[in-house]
Amino acid sequence: MIALGCILQKRGWFQDSFGNDLSKLIQSATPALAVLPILVN
């Protein structure tokens, strides 16, 4: 996955702000993913 990301970055598939956008998405989704197993059981 990391190698694929590096290759796609070099080919210009991602904008410069992609890293920041992805970080914000992960930070907002992580708490929901942590609570989900509790709600399912």
N, C-alpha and C positions, 0 to 999 in steps of 0.2 A: 504494500500500500504506500509506503513512504517513497519507494523508488518510482512508482507510478505518479505520485504527486510531484516529485522532482522533475520527471520527464514532461509532464503536462505544464508545469510552471515555465520550464525553459521554452516550450513551444508557444507560450503566450495564451494558454487557455484560461488563466485566472487573472483578474485585475489585481492591482497593488493592494487594494483594500480587502481582498478576500480573506487574508489571515485574521484581520480584526473582526470581520463579519462572522467568520466561523467560530472565533473565540466567544463572541457574544451569544451565538446560538447555543454553543455547548454549555455556557454558564447558565443560560435560562432553562435549558432542557434537563440538566443534571438533577435538580431538586425533584422535578416531576418523576423522573425515572427512579429515583430513590424511594419515593412514596408509593409508587405503583405496586410493587410486590406486597406491601402491607395491605393495600386495599383489596387485592385479588384474593388473599387468604382470608 
